[in-house]
Amino acid sequence: MVLSKRLKSIAGLIYRTDNVIDIGCDHAKLGIYLVKNKILNYLLVSDVNQNAIENGIKNIKKNKLEKKIDARLGYGLEVIDVHTDTAVISGLGTNTIIKILSNPNLKQIKKLIIQANNDHFLLRRFMVLKGFYISHESVVYEKGHYYINIVFLRGKRKYTLKELRYGPILMYANKDYFDFLLKKKHAILDNIPKYKFWTRIKHHKDAIYLKKLTK
Ligand SMILES: C[S@@+](CC[C@H](N)C(=O)[O-])C[C@H]1O[C@@H](n2cnc3c(N)ncnc32)[C@H](O)[C@@H]1O
């Protein structure tokens, strides 16, 4: 089984001591990789969709890992065990992730590894309000897409709005990604009519800041 570069980058953020649930596991490929590569001896994987979890269970059985990967049907943090302390969430939008994490069971989670599809500002702000800080950020490029990994750990730290928007670690770490964002911003600017003066100014200011991050 070949794991995508995107999912392999998540595997690299998981330690042997983490007690993991992969929420929204779908095919369960990440869990299978983690156990087969001896990164974890056991983990939970879950999905809210019956077909998805059945697909995952089929793959787990194919790899004879039923004793090491516990697959559960259910919504987000609802299905965790008492000792689960680390959650992986990848391939979901920030609004869904926020719904999943707005659950009392979040109190027992110490580490979150999130690869959200969108709105990283909202995600960072939400997590900081929930009492987490950002311990790691990285960008993975695969098949024309940039994916952002963020690891949140328990603890208080203050961030500026710019840090929440561009990533307190990312903004110093990946020029190619900001170059990509800058090109996107220029394309947006090209499509804003001249009479929308203030909208142009706002996007122009963003472009100036993004330019700084590409240097
Ligand atoms: C796009 S797939 C991503 C699969 C995998 N995590 C990855 O990154 O390749 C998203 C999966 O999350 C599941 N999902 C969506 N909302 C969920 C929730 N609230 N709780 C558990 N799973 C959820 C979907 O059913 C789907 O299988």
Ligand as a Chemical Component Dictionary entry (heavy atoms), coordinates in Angstrom:
data_LIG
# 
_chem_comp.id                   LIG 
_chem_comp.type                 NON-POLYMER 
_chem_comp.pdbx_formal_charge   0 
_chem_comp.three_letter_code    LIG 
# 
loop_
_chem_comp_atom.comp_id 
_chem_comp_atom.atom_id 
_chem_comp_atom.alt_atom_id 
_chem_comp_atom.type_symbol 
_chem_comp_atom.charge 
_chem_comp_atom.model_Cartn_x 
_chem_comp_atom.model_Cartn_y 
_chem_comp_atom.model_Cartn_z 
_chem_comp_atom.pdbx_ordinal 
LIG C1  C1  C 0  -11.891 13.716 2.504  1  
LIG S1  S1  S 1  -11.971 12.380 3.608  2  
LIG C2  C2  C 0  -10.339 12.419 4.272  3  
LIG C3  C3  C 0  -9.837  11.050 4.600  4  
LIG C4  C4  C 0  -8.449  11.039 5.260  5  
LIG N1  N1  N 0  -8.491  11.625 6.575  6  
LIG C5  C5  C 0  -7.422  11.722 4.387  7  
LIG O1  O1  O 0  -6.914  12.783 4.763  8  
LIG O2  O2  O -1 -7.138  11.181 3.302  9  
LIG C6  C6  C 0  -12.940 12.987 4.952  10 
LIG C7  C7  C 0  -13.567 11.877 5.791  11 
LIG O3  O3  O 0  -14.026 12.451 7.025  12 
LIG C8  C8  C 0  -15.259 11.866 7.362  13 
LIG N2  N2  N 0  -15.958 12.763 8.293  14 
LIG C9  C9  C 0  -16.585 13.932 7.991  15 
LIG N3  N3  N 0  -17.103 14.489 9.114  16 
LIG C10 C10 C 0  -16.787 13.650 10.143 17 
LIG C11 C11 C 0  -17.069 13.662 11.540 18 
LIG N4  N4  N 0  -17.750 14.642 12.107 19 
LIG N5  N5  N 0  -16.598 12.641 12.300 20 
LIG C12 C12 C 0  -15.899 11.614 11.726 21 
LIG N6  N6  N 0  -15.629 11.561 10.406 22 
LIG C13 C13 C 0  -16.060 12.560 9.622  23 
LIG C14 C14 C 0  -15.938 11.662 6.012  24 
LIG O4  O4  O 0  -16.961 10.701 6.097  25 
LIG C15 C15 C 0  -14.765 11.239 5.127  26 
LIG O5  O5  O 0  -14.600 9.854  5.096  27 
# 
loop_
_chem_comp_bond.comp_id 
_chem_comp_bond.atom_id_1 
_chem_comp_bond.atom_id_2 
_chem_comp_bond.value_order 
_chem_comp_bond.pdbx_ordinal 
LIG C1  S1  SING 1  
LIG S1  C2  SING 2  
LIG S1  C6  SING 3  
LIG C2  C3  SING 4  
LIG C3  C4  SING 5  
LIG C4  N1  SING 6  
LIG C4  C5  SING 7  
LIG C5  O1  DOUB 8  
LIG C5  O2  SING 9  
LIG C6  C7  SING 10 
LIG C7  O3  SING 11 
LIG C7  C15 SING 12 
LIG O3  C8  SING 13 
LIG C8  N2  SING 14 
LIG C8  C14 SING 15 
LIG N2  C9  SING 16 
LIG N2  C13 SING 17 
LIG C9  N3  DOUB 18 
LIG N3  C10 SING 19 
LIG C10 C11 SING 20 
LIG C10 C13 DOUB 21 
LIG C11 N4  SING 22 
LIG C11 N5  DOUB 23 
LIG N5  C12 SING 24 
LIG C12 N6  DOUB 25 
LIG N6  C13 SING 26 
LIG C14 O4  SING 27 
LIG C14 C15 SING 28 
LIG C15 O5  SING 29 
# 
